[in-house]
Amino acid sequence: MAYENILTSIENGILTITINQPHKLNALSKGVFDDLDAAVKDVYSNDEITGVIITGAGEKAFVAGADISEFSGLTKAEGVRLASRGQDVFNAIENSPKPFIAAVNGFALGGGCELAMACHMRVANENARFGQPEVNLGLIPGYGGTQRLIQLIGKGKAMELLMTADMIKADEALRLGLVNHVVANEELLGKCAEILQKIATKAPLAIAKVIECGNAYFTDGVNGLQFEIDKFGECCETEDFVEGASAFIEKRKADFKGR
Ligand code: COA
């Protein structure tokens, strides 16, 4: 599919989505959200795709936040709509049955940090910078930042970053657990692909259930341990479970079909 604001390519089952607005440091405009929304929907339905990398065009930024040029004169109702739209798209990433990895290649600020946090993992290059600078604009994060930052790094440090608007470097993000790996820029996409290729050798339905269980931990009113029991039971009904267990006993590589 052709998009105006993002680039997409598929190689070995891995979809790479590149936010392509380098002249404004890949800021998340309405148009970017529309394209991202459509691309994420395609991930759910396209059997060719086993995993996704999201990155930013150019050498400077992953995504430098929501597009501030679209902010002027926003009413309360429009602000609510904007935040809801962003959260819907990011929730669809977080709840995707297929893994998403953010390849953070520069500034990941505001909505950019929130986009990276909605992905299941984050790999950064050495130039990456993370922050939630919304309070500088008289705002707060609206695309899940106050919740996901606390989930990932704990309340104390998250509160500091949210209230000071401080930017942190990649090594600090690694220390805090905000990113999974920091690599040289030339290794960034390769490292993400390597992780996704490893996951693609596993049983796809089991991977989807791991994602569901991980998200259940943070879902109000859901007993995560009971949810895990239910999902474990569902795995036992899959052909892939029969295949995986048989392959182990027969000392051969499993041939998973995603059924
Ligand atoms: N929305 C819209 N445009 C943005 C943007 C954003 N979030 N972030 C950067 N841009 C634009 C700049 O306006 C500038 O455009 P111009 O060349 O037409 O003037 C261009 O991208 C380059 O940015 P610039 O500020 O000149 O780069 P820099 O290296 O001096 O600073 C940042 C980089 C990321 C520190 C700075 O751009 C910044 O603070 N951006 C906003 C971050 C933010 O507050 N995000 C949260 C939004 S809720």
Residues whose N, C-alpha, C, O or C-beta is under 5 A from the ligand:
A	BS01	COA	H23 K24 L25 A27 A64 G65 A66 D67 I68 S69 F107 L109 G110 G111 P133 E134
